[in-house]
Amino acid sequence: MRLSGKIILVSDSLSPTGKKEGCANKEEVYLEGGVFKRRRDKVIAGSCLTMLKAVRNLVSWGCPLGNASMMASDNPAKLFKLNVGSIEKGKKAAFVILDKDLKLKCSLI
């Protein structure tokens, strides 16, 4: 098995991702420097990295799109023994459609 078959992308993206501020884990947070910080003490609370951005990052660093996609979908599904993650007979269908710039066009679940 290639190394890409053993890597799983993870994101600790907080619920206000896509916004400048919000509430996460019962804490007021704000976005600064690409991470969310707790308003009360300015400690890092989590990231705003989406799974799609993680895939884009890998591709921009030279990882083939197919491998990056496997790390975001098939590998985690295998780890957790889920019936999703790849296109195979008997698996639940879930699709993400991207354009040539890896921007989300549609997701079908």
ABEGO torsion letter per residue (X at the ends): XBAAAABBBBBABBAABGBABEBBGGBBBBBBGGBBBBAAAGBBAEBABBAAAAAAAAAAAGBBAAAAAAAAAAAAAAAAGBABGBBBBGBBBBBBBBBAAGBBABBBX
